[in-house]
Amino acid sequence: MSAAQKAQCFHSFAANRQLCLPANTHLVFLGESTMRFQYLLLAWALLHQVEYRDRDMDPSDPRRLHS
């Protein structure tokens, strides 16, 4: 199996497990400017194989990206 045919995976702190997009998956993002940030966070996670964590954010804040 070539690299282009492999699933793209990343570790999710929110889900506390690895999440994968199957090979040849097409995604469509519709929305306003906040959707752009969701896309950027997904792209970052797939590139770095780990979900983005804002280490400066208060861990008790319910808006945080990790648990």
N, C-alpha and C positions, 0 to 999 in steps of 0.2 A: 504494500500500500504506500503510495507516494505521500509526501508531506501535505500536498494540496487536498488529499482525500481523508485526512485525519480530522477527528473532532477537535474543536478548540475548547480548552478547559481552563478554569481558574478556580482558586479557592475562595469561597464566599464566607466571610465572617458572620454576615447576617443569617445565612442559612446553616452555618456551621458544618459545611461539607463542600465537596468539589462540585461545580456546575459545569456542564458541557453543552456546546452547540454542535449538533451533528454536522458532518461534512456537507458542504453545498447548501447550507441553510441560508435562506434569504429573509432579511428582516426589514420591516417598514416602520419608521417612526413618524407618527403624526402628532402635532401639538404645537405649543407655543415655545417660548424661550427656555422654559424649564425642561422640556423634552430634549433640547440640545444638550443639556448637562447630563441627562440620563444616557444619551448616546455616547458622550465623551467618557463617562464612567465605565460603560461597557467596553468601549474601545481600549481604555487604559487597562482594565482587568484582563482582557484577552491578550494584550501585548505583554503585560508583566506577569500573567498567570496567577494573579492574586488581586482580590478586591481592594480598591482604594480605601485607606483608613486615614482619617484626619486625626492625627495623634494629639493635636491641641484642643480638640473638642471635649467638653465635659462628658465623661462616661455615663452620667445620669441623665443627660439630655436625650429625650425620646427621638430627636431628629438625627441622631448619630447614624453612621452607616454600618456600625458593627455593634456586637453585643459585649 
